[in-house]
Amino acid sequence: MFISEMFSGKGVPHIKKNDALAHTQANKSAFSTLHLYMTFSSKTDFFGRTSGVGFLVTMLLLFCAVPSVATGGSFIDPRDNKKYHTVKIDTQTWMAENLNYAATGSVCYANDSTNCVKYGRLYNWDTAAAACPAGWHLPSENEWEILVQNTGYNAAGKNLKDSPPSWNGTNKFGFSALPGGRRDASGSFDSVGTVGRWWTATKNGNFARNRNMNSKYESAHWSNDTKALGLSVRCVQDTSSFFIDPRDNKKYRTVKIGIQIWMAENLNYAAASSVCYKNDSTYCNTYGRLYNWATAMTACPTGWHLPSDAEWTALTDFVGGDSTAGTKLKSKEGWNGTDDFDFSALPGGSRVTVSNFYGVGAYGIWWTATESESNAFSRYMNLNGEDVLKYSNTKALGLSVRCLKDL
C-alpha cells in the first residue's frame, strides 16, 4: 500500500496511486522527503503574501520519490530592469511570473498596459522564441513535461495555478500561473481571467506546441496552434549538464528526458576495434567513433551503459512514439531535426566492412545492448524520414553508441 493513500483528509493533498508511480520509476528504493501542506483559514502563498490570518503546517514523511519541494528567488532582467520572482522545482529554475519584456511583436491584452503589469505580455511564437533574457530560454515541450510530472501530473494545473483571488489554484509550488488569455491570429483577444496559455520552443510543422491551464480543470493540457497566436511566455533558466569521461578527459553534454539521463553526443572513446568514419579523425570530432557490437557493449564509462532495446523504446515513447521521434531527436545542426529534447542525434553513418563506410550526413544508427539471435538490435534515423526504425544487424558492423546513465 502507498503511504500517500493513507492521506486524503481535509486540508491534506491526496496523491493518487498513479501519480505516485510516475514519481517512483527513477528509483523505487530511494527515499526522499514528502512535504504535505495543510492550510487552515485563509492562505499564505509561496512568496509570503497573505490574505487574512492563516498558518502553514508542514508534515515531513519519508516516502519514495515524491514531487519536489520548491525554493524561491528573484532575477532582474538587465534589458529593462524588471524584477521577476523565480522558483526552483526539482532541477529546473523557472520565472514565477509571465514575461513582460516589450519585444517587437509583443502586445498587452486588449492593448491595455494594466494587463501587462498583471499578466505579462502576449507573444507570437517567433518573438517568444527569442524573448527570454540571456541565461534563460523558452522551455521545450520536454521541459514543460518534466515540470508537470514534478508537480502532480494530472493535478499539475491546480498545483501550478495561482491561488485566489488571482486564480483558482493552490499555487503549491510557487509557480503562480495566471490566466493571461490570448490574442488570436486576427488580432482579437479572449479568455483573460479564465485561461492561461504558454508557448514552448517545440515546433510541429507550421504550428507550435503550448501548455494551457483553464479555470474549469485541474490538469495542464497540450495544444498545437498556429505560430501567429499571441500567448504568454514563462522563461526557464539555462542548465549546463556535462559528464567528463575519466578515461580520456573527454567532456560530454548530457540531457534528462523523462526519467532517463542520456549522453547528448555520440561516444568518442578510442576503445580497441573502434574507428573513425573513413579512418579520418575529423569525423570522430563531430560524430564520435564507430563500434562493433562486442566493443560497444563495454565502451561506455563506469556509471553508464549501452542502452537496451527496451530503454530505447522508453525514449521514443516518451517523445511521442516511433513515427515522429526521429524529427524530434535529430539535431538541428548537420541535418533536418527539430531537436525538441536536446538529444542532438547526428548522422554518423556506419562501417560495413573494414574499408567500406556509408551514410555519414544521411543516417545515424546506434547499437542497443539487446541481442536478436546471432545479431543485435539497433535504432536508425534517416535524413528523409521522421521516424525511428528498429533493425537487427550483424554484430560486425561499425555503428554509433549513445550511453545511458545507470539508475
Secondary structure, DSSP 8 states (H G I E B T S, - for coil): --GGGG--STTS----HHHHHHHHSS-TT--EEEEEEEEEES-B-TTS-BSSSEEEEEEEEEESS----EEEEEEE-TTT--EEEEEEETTEEEESS------TTEE-GGG-HHHHHHH--EE-HHHHTTTS-TTEE---HHHHHHHHHHTTGGGHHHHHB--TTT-SS--TTS--B--EEEE-TTS-EEEETTEEEEEEEEEETTEEEEEEEETT-SS-EEEEEETTSBBB---EE----EEE-TTT--EEEEEEETTEEEESS------TT-B-GGG-HHHHHHH--BB-HHHHTTTS-TTEE---HHHHHHHHHHTT-HHHHHHHHB-SSSSS---TTS--B--EEEE-SSS-EEEETTEEEEEEEEEETTEEEEEEEETT-SS-EEEEE-TTSBBB---EE--
